[in-house]
Amino acid sequence: MRVLIQLRPSPDVVAAVADPGATATTADVADGLPGVALDPSFTPVAVPRPMPVTGGDPLSLNQALTFSLAAEDATVMVRGEISDDELSTRLTLLPALHRDVVGVFADPVIEPNPTCGGDGPVGDWHDVERLLDVAGLGAEGMDGSGVALAVLDTGINTAHVTHRLGRDLTLDAARSWNPDGVHGTPGGFPVDHGSMCAFDALIAAPRATLLDLPVLLSRRPGGSALDGMLSDAVAAFAHLRTVLEDQPAESRALVITNSWGSFSPRWDFPVGHPGNYSDNPAHPFNLIVSSLEQAGADVLFAAGNCGRECRDSRCAYPDRPITGANSHPGVLSIGGVDTAGERVGYSSQGPGRLTSRKPDICSYTHFSGSGAFGDREPDSGTSAACPVAAGVVAAVRTVWPASRLAPAQLRTLLRRTADDRSDVGFDFDYGYGVIDVSGVISSLRRRAARVA
């Protein structure tokens, strides 16, 4: 089984791992762990320590937390494998046998969220442009200019996206990032799922600056061409923290779109096990998501394609399929509707596992757009809905950086202004409703008038 091992080495080693200008190796952090085949190709990652208020619960994400990367507070994560037939024994003995081991966690497979079913597209991307009132956003100066929009997926092909959009785009290669062992130039990856996500994000934020992080191209033995390991997402988020902190505080803006998730409990430890990912706020990835959101990033995750009416064949959770970071209280979990405003049958329903009120809102999917899978195939799944919503967030950030409107405040605004599709407010099908950009613009105008 693939695992993440959380270690507390000496402060000087922690400082070296946390320093973006230094390069520490697995051998620098751990010279050997009993029964673990460490992965020397993985660059260790510093995991910030959650610091609750006095009397707070350090394992709860539903409270005010600060995060410390100081050498005396942070821990370091490496990855490796433990033999399945020795798993329970090793997990029990490892912390006792090695004083630096803090915990052992699941490193589940992560996969993209394409749709099931063969239905044709409902409308095209120009319909989505109209529904998102992109003209209205532009009139307010909200076009994504200067906003970093990170696409964590299979990599972007800028030539294809530019051709399909009919206009130029901006991609920042210097701030993009590849997982260890993945070779390729930012913006030069084969046309696939990541190109679809990039195209869809640029519908509402045509001037945003794309960052290409192909986390789904990391390989594992026996894996498909389009899946990765959660450890690579941890490393990607650690990189994005340096991107965010290098920005001036007054104009800080980073939007992260994630159209992937963990579909099966067989890659995870059981619920209740300290190494579990799906339901465990203390998993290193769930912590690093929290720390990045608190630092000013907007994090969006697809809710997944495990809706009761049309489940993806990979969906192996019998209920509550919105798991792990896709259900994190600090992210926007995005469900899907077609351009007629009707929920698509594959859009996962709540409750979520880390927090119950998921999805947060729905956005548009199943339309003709990027042509990433052929001219007749729609941009579909909550994979498309998530970057469509991320584009709206990036557009807002043009004028409203995190210093003016914190990520939590923007999430609240998007929920409050959503077009409610039920009689009771929030529901587990649509969340708070369908994204309503005109409502967002009106709300921001009122907010600006109050603070003027």
Disulfide bonds with the S-S distance in Angstrom:
Cys116-Cys310 2.40
Cys306-Cys315 2.01
